[in-house]
Amino acid sequence: MKLRWRLTLSTLALVAPLLLFLLTHDYYNLRNFLIERESIRLRAQAKPIIDAELLNQTVNDEKLRSLANQLAIDLTSIDTGALIVDRYGRVIGRHNSTIGEPAPPELPKDWYAPALAGKLEQNYIINDRHGHNILVALVPIPPRQAPRGVVVLSTSLESSYRLVRQHLLSTILSCLILLAIATVAIFFMVRTNLRPLESMTAVADRIAQGDLSQRSDLKPGTNEIGRLARSFDEMVERLQSALAVKTQSEDRLRQFLADVSHEIRTPLTVIGGYADLLLRGVATTPEENTRLLRTMRRELNRTERLVRDLLLLVRSDRSATFDLQAVELSELCTEVAAQFRLMMGQRVFQTTIAKKVVVRGDPDRLEQVLSNILDNAIRHTPEGTRIDLRLKVVGDMAWIEIADTGRGIPSDLLQHIFERFHSGQQRGTGLGLAIAKAIVEAHGGIIVAFNQPMGGACFRVELPLHSGNK
């Protein structure tokens, strides 16, 4: 069952009992009012007659017995029957009508007891032999503490009950019409208020089918539906962003695995080829065997270095703990510069190193960062160019800059320079710069690459200073 019908029926389930309660209350109030009215009418009609016969007179049993029949005749009318009962509960006066006047019913003797005890308002409702409802009103004679008898007045309640039934039927019909109108009004009201939720449901179904571009586009409001719509759109936005990131991550992982497979397959293919040559006995001299084995050793070293670099990248991605300690960058840069000075060839190598620059890090890993960047600079700059190694303090950061005066980094390669296995025709990166980036970020620093205004590339490593160096 749809929510709109559930809410409509739930509301009607609350309204219907209330209408039933009001209907029942109205029925009993009207019924009691009409019975009370008839009782008052009977007593009002009987009082003048009783007073005329008995007022200011001494009433004893004999006198009451002598007046009983006449009193019963005087009290009888077209719609009222009357009989007189003495204080012992015996009927001593009645009117036997010949023109259809109602005959009063005789009651059990114990029913007269309250009236004989002085109770003025004593009424009974009984059924006659035809099943009609009769109102019986008892009036003490005379109305004082020790009555000598009781006047029994009776009248039919059929006209009053007919009026009650007509009123009840009219009220029931009105309630049914009201319920029908309320059902239609509640249904349209609920449908109007649930329309935004139905719109969100349709959007959710399309999102579940894979279309994450869908939004509820409901007007933001302060009510619950407006806040729900806003939260729903924000949730879908985050979900779409998360899935986009996940997709990009999976794409990068697939590309990474493809690159790793390619890089490892190359040396393995070479080793396998040379191994096949050795197995077929192609090398017939010790010199040829030695040359093939050296080539295989070189490819094995390349594969081993590649696996080691991959392991380092994985550990860096997992924030592996390094051997952190206070590192004197000034000394580290000086040592690395001395090592690479012999590898510069015809290039000009200049250093500008500030004194006593201390950071917290792993000296071996930081040395690897400098070595990878310098090796990259040597491999991609021609002879005769200049390479600068600069160390300086900027604010609370230590800056290491390695700049050259070569051709610079192509613009299409610059934004991918630190990606794994990304390579270009002029400046291939392999894993060296990716490893450098992972190490620097694991130390809480950043590494950037840019082209200098006067030409040439520059790599800058920014590391936070050690607390004792600030």
LINHUPE-V856222 format. One record per helix or strand of 2 or more residues. SS is the DSSP state (@ for helix, = for strand). FROM is the first residue (numbers start at 1). TO is the last residue. If there is no record, write none. Layout:
# LINHUPE-V856222
ss=SS from=FROM to=TO
ss=SS from=FROM to=TO
This chain:
# LINHUPE-V856222
ss=@ from=3 to=54
ss=@ from=61 to=75
ss== from=80 to=86
ss== from=91 to=94
ss=@ from=109 to=116
ss== from=122 to=127
ss== from=133 to=141
ss== from=149 to=156
ss=@ from=158 to=208
ss=@ from=224 to=280
ss=@ from=286 to=317
ss== from=325 to=328
ss=@ from=329 to=341
ss== from=348 to=353
ss== from=358 to=361
ss=@ from=363 to=379
ss== from=386 to=394
ss== from=397 to=404
ss=@ from=411 to=414
ss=@ from=432 to=442
ss== from=446 to=451
ss== from=457 to=465
ss=@ from=467 to=469
